[in-house]
Amino acid sequence: MKFTSTGLSGSFIVDSFPVEDERGWFVRTFCKNEFAEIGHTKEWLQMNHSFTYDAGTIRGMHFQKPPFSEIKLIRCIAGKIFDVVVDLRKNSSTFLKWFGAELSAENKKMIYIPEGFAHGFQTLTNNCQLIYNHSQYYKPGVEGGIKYDDARIGIAWRLPPKNVSERDNNHPLLNKDFEGLNI
């Protein structure tokens, strides 16, 4: 695996290198030793799998509040998405900066998202599936979100947004006094 910084402290694009032969391919998506080299020491406690029907759909921007903040590792296993992270860490040099990357079944890239980041994605094709690894259990009542079209963040989505859930449409805009998360 190769870890490339996204430019947001602690977040990485993870490239995997499949071994191919006449039968197909095999790729490692996690190795404790390799992830330790980027400072990952927590255990993965939960894995989720999502399916989204239509291109242009936006899901996000989600996070869990301290002390239940989580690290995520996202991989697209069908279709193609534009995956986006926003640094919400109060004392970070990249506070309120965002990064987006194309993840697809074809490119086999993953994104590593540290604690204190909001995460979301837009489907670029129909019928997208994602696998999420989480370092924390989902805790109802401690989740948070920011609006996907918040002008203070200025995410440049690739397609016109559609199919945004009521919950995601009702996430608040960040006010000028938003101080970030204590991580």
MILOKOL-615376 format. One record per residue: x, y, z of N, C-alpha, C, O, CB in turn. Coordinates in steps of 0.05 Angstrom, whole numbers, plus 5000, padded with zeros to 4 digits. Glycine has a CB too. Layout:
MILOKOL-615376
PT     nX     nY     nZ    caX    caY    caZ     cX     cY     cZ     oX     oY     oZ    cbX    cbY    cbZ
PT      X      Y      Z      X      Y      Z      X      Y      Z      X      Y      Z      X      Y      Z
...
end
This chain:
MILOKOL-615376
PT     nX     nY     nZ    caX    caY    caZ     cX     cY     cZ     oX     oY     oZ    cbX    cbY    cbZ
PT   5017   4976   5000   5000   5000   5000   5018   5025   5000   5040   5025   5010   4981   5000   5024
PT   5007   5046   4988   5021   5071   4987   5002   5092   4999   4979   5094   4991   5030   5079   4958
PT   5012   5108   5018   4997   5129   5032   5006   5156   5021   5030   5162   5023   5000   5127   5063
PT   4988   5171   5010   4994   5198   5000   4977   5218   5015   4953   5216   5015   4989   5200   4969
PT   4990   5238   5027   4976   5259   5042   4956   5273   5024   4962   5279   5000   4995   5279   5054
PT   4932   5279   5035   4912   5295   5020   4919   5325   5022   4906   5341   5008   4884   5289   5031
PT   4938   5332   5039   4943   5360   5045   4929   5369   5070   4934   5390   5081   4935   5377   5022
PT   4910   5352   5080   4897   5357   5106   4910   5338   5126   4910   5314   5123   4866   5351   5104
PT   4921   5350   5147   4937   5335   5166   4924   5310   5176   4902   5311   5187   4944   5353   5189
PT   4938   5287   5172   4928   5262   5182   4910   5247   5163   4903   5224   5169   4914   5266   5207
PT   4903   5258   5140   4885   5245   5121   4902   5236   5097   4920   5251   5088   4862   5264   5112
PT   4896   5212   5087   4912   5201   5065   4894   5187   5044   4873   5176   5050   4931   5181   5077
PT   4904   5188   5019   4894   5171   4999   4911   5145   5001   4935   5147   5003   4895   5184   4969
PT   4898   5123   5000   4912   5097   5003   4909   5083   4976   4887   5075   4968   4900   5080   5026
PT   4932   5079   4963   4932   5063   4938   4940   5035   4945   4958   5029   4960   4953   5075   4918
PT   4925   5017   4933   4931   4988   4936   4941   4977   4909   4934   4989   4888   4906   4972   4946
PT   4956   4957   4910   4968   4946   4886   4960   4917   4882   4971   4899   4895   4999   4949   4887
PT   4940   4912   4865   4931   4885   4862   4952   4867   4849   4968   4875   4832   4906   4885   4844
PT   4951   4842   4857   4968   4821   4844   4949   4807   4826   4928   4795   4834   4981   4802   4866
PT   4955   4806   4800   4937   4795   4780   4950   4770   4767   4974   4768   4764   4931   4815   4758
PT   4932   4752   4760   4940   4729   4743   4916   4721   4726   4897   4737   4724   4950   4705   4761
PT   4917   4699   4713   4895   4691   4695   4868   4687   4709   4848   4687   4695   4903   4666   4681
PT   4868   4684   4735   4843   4680   4750   4829   4706   4757   4805   4706   4761   4849   4664   4775
PT   4845   4728   4759   4834   4753   4768   4855   4768   4784   4878   4769   4776   4809   4749   4784
PT   4847   4780   4806   4866   4796   4823   4860   4792   4852   4838   4784   4860   4865   4825   4815
PT   4880   4799   4868   4878   4799   4897   4892   4824   4907   4913   4832   4897   4892   4773   4910
PT   4879   4838   4927   4890   4863   4938   4886   4864   4968   4865   4856   4978   4878   4887   4924
PT   4907   4873   4981   4905   4877   5011   4893   4905   5015   4902   4924   5003   4933   4874   5025
PT   4873   4907   5033   4860   4932   5039   4867   4942   5067   4861   4965   5074   4830   4930   5036
PT   4879   4926   5083   4888   4934   5110   4911   4917   5119   4910   4892   5116   4865   4933   5129
PT   4931   4929   5130   4953   4915   5144   4960   4932   5168   4968   4955   5165   4978   4911   5124
PT   4958   4921   5192   4963   4935   5216   4990   4948   5217   4993   4971   5225   4960   4916   5240
PT   5011   4934   5207   5038   4945   5207   5040   4969   5188   5053   4989   5196   5058   4924   5199
PT   5029   4967   5165   5031   4989   5146   5015   5013   5155   5025   5036   5152   5021   4980   5118
PT   4992   5009   5167   4976   5032   5177   4989   5044   5201   4986   5068   5206   4948   5022   5183
PT   5004   5029   5217   5019   5040   5240   5039   5060   5231   5046   5079   5246   5032   5017   5256
PT   5049   5057   5207   5069   5076   5196   5057   5104   5193   5072   5124   5192   5080   5066   5170
PT   5031   5107   5190   5019   5134   5188   5006   5142   5215   4992   5162   5216   4997   5134   5165
PT   5011   5126   5236   5001   5133   5262   4975   5120   5270   4964   5126   5291   4999   5162   5264
PT   4965   5102   5253   4939   5089   5259   4944   5067   5279   4958   5047   5273   4925   5078   5234
PT   4933   5069   5303   4937   5049   5324   4910   5038   5334   4910   5018   5349   4953   5060   5347
PT   4888   5050   5327   4862   5041   5337   4853   5017   5321   4861   5012   5298   4842   5064   5335
PT   4835   5002   5334   4824   4979   5321   4799   4987   5306   4784   5005   5314   4818   4957   5342
PT   4793   4972   5284   4768   4977   5269   4746   4962   5285   4748   4938   5289   4770   4966   5239
PT   4725   4977   5294   4704   4966   5310   4679   4960   5295   4662   4944   5304   4698   4984   5333
PT   4675   4973   5272   4650   4970   5257   4656   4973   5228   4672   4989   5220   4629   4991   5267
PT   4642   4957   5212   4644   4960   5183   4615   4963   5172   4597   4949   5181   4658   4935   5169
PT   4612   4981   5153   4586   4986   5141   4589   4984   5110   4611   4987   5099   4575   5014   5149
PT   4567   4979   5097   4566   4976   5068   4542   4992   5059   4519   4988   5068   4564   4945   5059
PT   4546   5011   5040   4524   5027   5030   4520   5022   5000   4539   5016   4986   4528   5056   5036
PT   4496   5026   4991   4489   5024   4963   4473   5049   4956   4454   5056   4970   4473   4998   4956
PT   4480   5063   4934   4466   5087   4925   4458   5083   4896   4475   5076   4879   4483   5112   4929
PT   4433   5088   4889   4423   5082   4862   4432   5101   4841   4441   5092   4820   4393   5082   4863
PT   4429   5128   4845   4431   5147   4823   4456   5165   4824   4464   5174   4845   4407   5164   4823
PT   4468   5169   4801   4490   5188   4798   4480   5216   4806   4458   5224   4801   4500   5189   4769
PT   4498   5231   4819   4492   5258   4829   4483   5259   4858   4483   5281   4870   4471   5270   4811
PT   4475   5236   4869   4466   5235   4897   4488   5243   4916   4511   5235   4912   4456   5207   4904
PT   4481   5259   4936   4500   5267   4956   4492   5255   4983   4468   5256   4990   4502   5298   4959
PT   4511   5244   4997   4508   5234   5024   4529   5248   5041   4553   5247   5035   4510   5203   5026
PT   4520   5262   5062   4539   5276   5080   4531   5304   5085   4511   5314   5074   4567   5274   5068
PT   4546   5318   5100   4573   5314   5110   4571   5306   5140   4561   5322   5156   4590   5340   5106
PT   4579   5282   5147   4574   5271   5173   4600   5268   5190   4622   5266   5180   4562   5244   5170
PT   4596   5269   5217   4617   5264   5236   4604   5256   5263   4581   5260   5267   4636   5289   5239
PT   4621   5245   5280   4612   5239   5308   4627   5258   5326   4651   5263   5322   4616   5209   5316
PT   4613   5269   5346   4625   5289   5364   4642   5275   5385   4637   5252   5393   4603   5305   5378
PT   4664   5289   5395   4680   5278   5416   4662   5273   5441   4643   5288   5445   4703   5298   5424
PT   4668   5253   5457   4691   5235   5455   4686   5211   5438   4701   5191   5441   4698   5227   5483
PT   4667   5212   5421   4660   5189   5404   4669   5193   5375   4660   5179   5357   4630   5184   5404
PT   4688   5211   5370   4699   5216   5343   4710   5190   5333   4719   5173   5348   4720   5238   5344
PT   4710   5188   5306   4719   5163   5294   4738   5168   5271   4737   5188   5257   4695   5147   5285
PT   4755   5148   5267   4771   5146   5243   4755   5130   5223   4742   5110   5231   4800   5134   5249
PT   4756   5137   5197   4743   5121   5177   4762   5114   5155   4781   5129   5149   4718   5137   5165
PT   4758   5091   5143   4772   5083   5119   4750   5076   5099   4734   5057   5103   4792   5058   5124
PT   4749   5090   5076   4728   5087   5057   4738   5075   5031   4760   5083   5021   4714   5115   5051
PT   4723   5056   5020   4731   5043   4995   4706   5040   4978   4685   5030   4988   4745   5016   5000
PT   4707   5047   4953   4685   5043   4934   4690   5017   4920   4711   5012   4907   4684   5067   4913
PT   4670   4999   4921   4673   4972   4909   4655   4968   4884   4657   4948   4871   4666   4951   4930
PT   4638   4988   4878   4622   4987   4854   4616   5016   4846   4607   5032   4863   4596   4970   4857
PT   4620   5022   4821   4615   5049   4811   4638   5068   4816   4661   5060   4819   4590   5060   4824
PT   4631   5094   4817   4651   5115   4820   4639   5138   4836   4616   5146   4831   4662   5126   4793
PT   4654   5148   4856   4645   5170   4873   4666   5192   4875   4689   5188   4869   4638   5159   4901
PT   4656   5216   4883   4674   5238   4891   4671   5239   4921   4651   5248   4931   4665   5265   4876
PT   4692   5231   4935   4692   5229   4964   4705   5255   4975   4725   5264   4966   4708   5204   4974
PT   4692   5266   4996   4700   5292   5006   4703   5291   5037   4687   5279   5051   4680   5314   4999
PT   4725   5303   5047   4730   5306   5075   4734   5336   5082   4745   5351   5066   4754   5289   5084
PT   4725   5344   5105   4729   5371   5115   4741   5370   5143   4730   5356   5160   4701   5387   5115
PT   4763   5384   5147   4776   5385   5173   4761   5403   5192   4759   5427   5187   4806   5394   5170
PT   4750   5392   5214   4735   5407   5234   4750   5410   5260   4739   5418   5280   4708   5395   5239
PT   4776   5402   5260   4791   5402   5285   4799   5431   5292   4812   5445   5276   4817   5385   5282
PT   4792   5439   5315   4795   5467   5325   4823   5477   5322   4827   5500   5312   4787   5468   5354
PT   4843   5462   5329   4871   5472   5329   4887   5462   5305   4912   5463   5306   4885   5463   5354
PT   4874   5454   5284   4888   5444   5260   4896   5467   5242   4882   5487   5239   4870   5424   5245
PT   4920   5464   5229   4928   5483   5209   4911   5482   5184   4912   5501   5168   4958   5479   5202
PT   4896   5461   5181   4878   5458   5157   4849   5460   5165   4831   5450   5151   4884   5432   5143
PT   4843   5473   5187   4816   5477   5197   4798   5489   5175   4805   5509   5163   4815   5495   5222
PT   4775   5476   5170   4754   5483   5151   4763   5481   5122   4750   5492   5104   4745   5511   5156
PT   4786   5468   5117   4794   5462   5089   4782   5435   5081   4776   5418   5098   4826   5461   5087
PT   4777   5432   5055   4765   5407   5046   4784   5395   5025   4800   5408   5013   4737   5411   5034
PT   4780   5369   5021   4794   5354   5000   4775   5334   4988   4758   5322   5002   4819   5339   5012
PT   4776   5330   4962   4760   5311   4948   4776   5294   4930   4796   5303   4918   4737   5325   4933
PT   4768   5268   4928   4782   5249   4910   4762   5230   4898   4742   5224   4910   4804   5234   4926
PT   4769   5222   4874   4752   5201   4861   4761   5174   4870   4784   5166   4869   4755   5204   4830
PT   4741   5159   4881   4745   5131   4889   4727   5115   4871   4704   5122   4865   4738   5127   4919
PT   4738   5092   4862   4722   5075   4844   4729   5046   4848   4751   5040   4859   4725   5084   4815
PT   4712   5029   4838   4719   5000   4838   4743   4996   4820   4760   4978   4826   4694   4984   4828
PT   4745   5012   4799   4767   5009   4780   4794   5018   4792   4814   5003   4789   4761   5025   4756
PT   4795   5041   4805   4822   5051   4814   4829   5039   4841   4853   5042   4849   4821   5081   4816
PT   4811   5027   4856   4816   5013   4881   4829   5031   4902   4841   5021   4921   4834   4990   4876
PT   4826   5057   4900   4837   5076   4920   4818   5076   4944   4794   5071   4942   4840   5104   4908
PT   4830   5083   4967   4814   5087   4991   4822   5114   5003   4842   5125   4995   4820   5064   5012
PT   4806   5124   5021   4813   5148   5035   4812   5143   5065   4793   5131   5075   4793   5172   5028
PT   4833   5151   5079   4836   5149   5108   4828   5176   5120   4840   5196   5113   4865   5140   5116
PT   4808   5176   5138   4797   5200   5149   4802   5200   5179   4790   5183   5193   4767   5203   5142
PT   4818   5218   5190   4823   5219   5219   4799   5229   5234   4780   5239   5223   4847   5235   5225
PT   4800   5227   5261   4780   5238   5278   4778   5268   5274   4798   5281   5268   4786   5231   5308
PT   4754   5278   5276   4750   5307   5274   4745   5317   5246   4746   5341   5241   4774   5321   5285
PT   4739   5299   5228   4733   5307   5200   4704   5301   5194   4693   5281   5204   4751   5292   5180
PT   4691   5317   5178   4665   5311   5167   4671   5296   5141   4690   5301   5127   4648   5337   5162
PT   4653   5277   5134   4656   5261   5110   4630   5259   5095   4608   5258   5106   4666   5233   5118
PT   4632   5260   5068   4610   5256   5051   4619   5248   5023   4643   5248   5017   4592   5280   5050
PT   4600   5242   5006   4608   5235   4978   4585   5241   4959   4562   5244   4967   4616   5206   4976
PT   4592   5243   4934   4573   5245   4912   4578   5223   4893   4601   5217   4885   4575   5273   4898
PT   4556   5209   4885   4559   5187   4866   4563   5199   4838   4549   5218   4830   4535   5168   4866
PT   4582   5189   4823   4588   5198   4796   4576   5179   4775   4575   5185   4751   4618   5201   4792
PT   4568   5156   4784   4555   5136   4767   4531   5125   4782   4528   5129   4806   4575   5113   4759
PT   4514   5111   4768   4492   5097   4781   4503   5072   4796   4525   5062   4789   4470   5088   4761
PT   4488   5063   4816   4494   5038   4830   4521   5036   4842   4538   5020   4835   4490   5015   4810
PT   4526   5054   4861   4552   5055   4875   4550   5041   4902   4530   5042   4916   4561   5084   4880
PT   4571   5026   4909   4573   5013   4934   4599   5020   4948   4620   5021   4936   4571   4982   4931
PT   4597   5026   4974   4620   5033   4991   4622   5015   5015   4602   5005   5025   4618   5062   5000
PT   4647   5010   5023   4653   4996   5048   4666   5016   5066   4685   5029   5058   4671   4970   5043
PT   4657   5019   5090   4668   5037   5110   4679   5021   5134   4664   5004   5144   4646   5058   5119
PT   4703   5026   5142   4713   5016   5167   4712   5039   5187   4718   5062   5180   4743   5005   5164
PT   4704   5034   5212   4702   5054   5233   4717   5046   5257   4717   5023   5265   4672   5060   5240
PT   4730   5065   5270   4745   5060   5295   4728   5064   5320   4737   5059   5342   4770   5078   5297
PT   4703   5072   5316   4684   5077   5338   4657   5065   5330   4650   5065   5307   4683   5107   5345
PT   4642   5056   5350   4615   5047   5345   4597   5071   5339   4602   5093   5350   4604   5031   5369
PT   4577   5067   5323   4557   5088   5318   4542   5093   5344   4532   5075   5357   4538   5080   5295
PT   4540   5119   5352   4526   5126   5376   4504   5146   5369   4510   5169   5363   4546   5139   5397
PT   4479   5137   5369   4457   5156   5364   4458   5179   5384   4464   5176   5408   4429   5142   5367
PT   4453   5203   5374   4453   5226   5391   4480   5241   5392   4481   5264   5403   4446   5218   5418
PT   4501   5230   5382   4527   5244   5382   4537   5250   5354   4558   5260   5349   4548   5227   5397
PT   4519   5243   5334   4527   5249   5307   4523   5279   5301   4505   5291   5313   4512   5232   5286
PT   4539   5289   5283   4536   5316   5274   4538   5318   5244   4544   5298   5231   4557   5335   5288
PT   4533   5341   5233   4535   5344   5205   4537   5374   5197   4529   5391   5213   4511   5332   5190
PT   4548   5379   5174   4548   5405   5163   4535   5404   5136   4536   5383   5123   4578   5417   5161
PT   4524   5425   5127   4509   5426   5102   4528   5422   5078   4549   5434   5077   4493   5452   5099
PT   4521   5405   5060   4538   5398   5037   4544   5421   5019   4564   5421   5005   4524   5376   5021
PT   4527   5442   5020   4532   5466   5003   4538   5491   5019   4533   5513   5010   4507   5471   4986
PT   4550   5487   5042   4558   5510   5059   4578   5527   5045   4600   5517   5038   4569   5500   5086
PT   4572   5552   5040   4590   5570   5026   4616   5575   5041   4636   5581   5029   4576   5597   5021
PT   4616   5572   5067   4640   5576   5083   4661   5554   5076   4685   5559   5078   4634   5576   5113
PT   4651   5531   5069   4669   5509   5061   4674   5510   5031   4697   5509   5022   4657   5481   5069
PT   4653   5513   5015   4656   5516   4986   4664   5491   4970   4681   5492   4952   4676   5537   4981
PT   4652   5468   4977   4658   5444   4963   4649   5446   4934   4627   5454   4928   4645   5419   4977
PT   4667   5439   4916   4661   5439   4887   4652   5411   4878   4668   5395   4869   4686   5449   4870
PT   4626   5406   4882   4615   5380   4874   4618   5377   4844   4617   5396   4829   4586   5376   4883
PT   4621   5352   4835   4626   5347   4807   4601   5348   4789   4603   5355   4766   4639   5320   4804
PT   4578   5341   4801   4553   5341   4786   4533   5358   4801   4536   5364   4825   4542   5311   4783
PT   4511   5366   4788   4490   5381   4803   4480   5362   4825   4472   5339   4819   4467   5390   4784
PT   4479   5372   4850   4469   5355   4872   4440   5347   4868   4424   5362   4859   4472   5370   4898
PT   4435   5321   4876   4407   5312   4876   4404   5290   4897   4424   5280   4908   4399   5301   4848
PT   4380   5282   4902   4374   5261   4921   4387   5265   4949   4397   5246   4960   4382   5234   4910
PT   4388   5289   4958   4399   5295   4985   4377   5289   5005   4354   5298   5003   4409   5325   4987
PT   4383   5273   5025   4363   5265   5045   4354   5290   5061   4367   5310   5062   4375   5244   5065
PT   4330   5287   5073   4320   5309   5089   4339   5315   5112   4344   5339   5118   4292   5302   5101
PT   4350   5295   5124   4369   5299   5146   4393   5315   5136   4401   5334   5149   4379   5271   5157
PT   4405   5306   5114   4429   5320   5104   4422   5349   5094   4439   5367   5097   4441   5304   5081
PT   4399   5353   5083   4390   5380   5075   4386   5398   5099   4388   5423   5096   4365   5378   5059
PT   4381   5387   5122   4376   5403   5146   4400   5406   5164   4398   5418   5185   4354   5391   5162
PT   4423   5396   5156   4448   5402   5171   4452   5432   5172   4445   5445   5152   4473   5387   5160
PT   4462   5442   5193   4465   5472   5195   4489   5482   5178   4508   5468   5173   4469   5480   5224
PT   4486   5507   5170   4509   5521   5158   4527   5529   5182   4517   5534   5204   4500   5547   5142
PT   4553   5530   5177   4571   5538   5197   4569   5568   5201   4572   5583   5182   4601   5530   5191
PT   4565   5577   5226   4564   5606   5230   4593   5616   5234   4611   5600   5237   4547   5613   5255
PT   4596   5642   5233   4623   5654   5234   4637   5648   5260   4661   5651   5262   4622   5683   5229
PT   4622   5640   5280   4634   5635   5307   4640   5605   5311   4649   5598   5333   4615   5644   5328
PT   4636   5589   5291   4642   5560   5294   4672   5557   5301   4689   5565   5285   4634   5544   5268
PT   4678   5545   5324   4705   5542   5333   4717   5515   5328   4741   5512   5332   4707   5548   5362
PT   4702   5496   5319   4713   5470   5312   4710   5450   5335   4699   5456   5356   4742   5472   5305
PT   4720   5426   5330   4719   5404   5349   4745   5402   5365   4767   5405   5353   4712   5377   5335
PT   4743   5396   5390   4767   5391   5407   4776   5362   5403   4765   5345   5416   4762   5398   5437
PT   4795   5358   5387   4806   5331   5382   4835   5330   5390   4848   5310   5388   4803   5323   5351
end
